[in-house]
């Protein structure tokens, strides 16, 4: 891309929570943003909000567990934007049934499919374009992907821990193309994702947590770092994090 072309960012899980906040902040910093997720209506809301603020955005609906749809979405983003400078992977899934004695293997596979396999499929689909630009990948993982959190769940903990390995191999193997990846591990964040907990936190508990905007500013720090700087792993947590 030439200097007059906006930097381009694709966000999975971009319709709500952290993904939505990341999209808004990135667009405010001049990025052209593509947002993906399963719900077209919320993606359109994000696009409209960004457009109202003078930014550029594109809704690309998909289920990240459908690898063919992911590959098609990557082609759409690159064709519409003329390239891809960065990828943020913010789609995630968990369940209230988190223990060996109450989990379902069907749900286990769905969680791993969303949190791990879809991450690999999306990176794989985006990687040719990212190589051309010396692009950046940020995987929104979890505090449970950095430190064992028994309450996070069997499937969730396993999948998020494995994301660390994906990002490390990406850094080791793609550095020659200028590609850099960050394993971002947030602690408690006050989003609707908390509704998937066995005991849903109340308003008082949520008031002490990180906000989606905190995560968006953190992602912006990674994306805006100079090309020779790689932030391999970053842990961010509220002061109250146990």
Secondary structure, DSSP 8 states (H G I E B T S, - for coil): --TTS--EEEEETTTSHHHHHHHHHHHHTT-EEEEE-S-HHHHHHHHHHHHHTT-EEEE----TT-HHHHHHHHHHHHHHHSS--EEEE------S--STTT--HHHHHHHHIIIIIHHHHHHHHHHHHHHHHT-EEEEE--GGGTS--GGG-HHHHHHHHHHHHHHHHHHHHHGGGT-EEEEEEE--B-SGGGGGSSS---HHHHTTSB-HHHHHHHHHHHHHS-TT----EEEE--TT--
